[in-house]
């Protein structure tokens, strides 16, 4: 199998997005464990809002690759927008939330 065919299969099946989502899950776990052990790091709620906004977009893209239902894609994109707004709220309205350790 040529690299071009392998790479096109990764994109067409959405496998790369699955790998990215797994890495995001590992990132969340590492940050949570580090916060628990070191009592430092980003506040979890704003961090999760940021991560979930990106994860919802990745899920929507994966669903679009699989030509799944348009309403599901719209729900995922809308959820991403909601998480993004919450993230902005924590950064803008409550700037001290990003400073706490």
Secondary structure, DSSP 8 states (H G I E B T S, - for coil): --HHHHHHHHHHHTHHHHHHHHHHHHHHHHHHHHHHHHS-SS-HHHHHHHHHHHHHHHHHHHHHHTT--HHHHHHHHHHHHHHHHHHHIIIIITGGGGT--
